[in-house]
Amino acid sequence: MKRTIATIAAVAAFALPALASASTWNIDPDHSNVGFKVRHLMVSNVKGSFEKHKGTVEINDKDITKSKVAVTIDTASVNTNVAKRDEHLRSADFFDVAKYPTMTFVSKSVAKAGKGKLKVTGDLTLHGVTKQVVLNVEGPAKESKDPWGNMRSGVTASTKINRKDFGLVYNAALETGGVAVGEDVDINLEIEMIKAKQ
């Protein structure tokens, strides 16, 4: 019995420092942007964003490659600053928000990619389809205390996906050749995070 108690105590002694080395950060949606850009009519780019999103980042302070990310985005919150276009994007032609109200990203691995840079590989689930994507990340930034006593940090991230890979295949042919909407979508994230209080 004494040996069992001693073993448990030893395991706890090693486990506690490991737990203490990880910190949880909540994404601040009021100071973050989930943006995208897609080619329109073969001549210009249309930009948009998703206004509602939430997520957590588990940062391992001793080994950044052991960190984790989980994000949920409300597809109905798409905003391109044109109401008619946004309604079309919410329809079954595109996001089909009635059937697929959210998209998610869950990290699978984190790798260093140079000073202050990371590559975060994870599963993006969109329109009922899950594909692996790689986020090119800069950060996290040095922690800073806001006027209300919260610790904050931030990252920027980018990736590119082909919307057809996720079943978003709607398009319209142009008389001059080409199509109305490009297949490649550039995704750019500006994320501010608040450290959860222990």
Secondary structure, DSSP 4 states (H G I P E B T S, - for coil): -HHHHHHHHHHHHHHHHHHHTEEEEEE-GGG-EEEEEEEETTTEEEEEEES-EEEEEEEESS-GGG-EEEEEEEGGGEE-S-HHHHHHHHSTTTT-TTT--EEEEEEEEEEE-STTEEEEEEEEEETTEEEEEEEEEE-PPPPEE-TTS-EEEEEEEEEEEEGGGGT-----B-TTSSBSEEEEEEEEEEEEEEEPP-
